[in-house]
């Protein structure tokens, strides 16, 4: 049985969730922009609820909704929300994204997602075919279509994806008038390849601000940048 994960200001139970707490979710929760002071936040594919909980800790947003299709994960997310210090601002829906997007009239000022990845290496020499296979295997186009409907006019959409899929995801988002404003590329160590991209999109076209983050100098020795990003969450940072 997975032990509860203890953060500085809240605890997350994860024994009912297939997706355990990992670096991806913590990166997303710590990095997602709050500079526009969102009133309402939506976490798509919430899992344990960790990203929504981190955003509740970081922001004064009055509405923080989460969406989770898996029943066990949904029930665990609800419990984690209820036992947190911000239970009155957090709510989890048990629904599929497209169904939710069709039924909800409200929009959100910040939408975040740590979507399921298609991890098989499938690159061919045909960019169009790769894009089709990619969006078929991981319906990122469903995500961007729904975000186009659910995001407020001045809202931000922040996602974490494999670095190798950055171009495809930007192309799919652009088709929905969502444009990258800020990209953080992540590598495990100084000598390893880039593994993740965190991208902040909006309906506004801007010059993209690119940054890089290295997580460790060696096993369990974290870089100053990573410590700075996560210090309000991890107990040992």
PyMOL commands that set and color helices and strands:
alter all, ss='L'
color gray80, all
select helices_A, chain A and resi 23-31+50-58+71-82+97-103+127-137+140-150+163-174+224-230
alter helices_A, ss='H'
color red, helices_A
select strands_A, chain A and resi 5-6+11-12+40-44+63-67+90-93+108-113+151-162+179-187+194-202+209-214+216-218+221-222
alter strands_A, ss='S'
color yellow, strands_A
deselect
rebuild
show_as cartoon
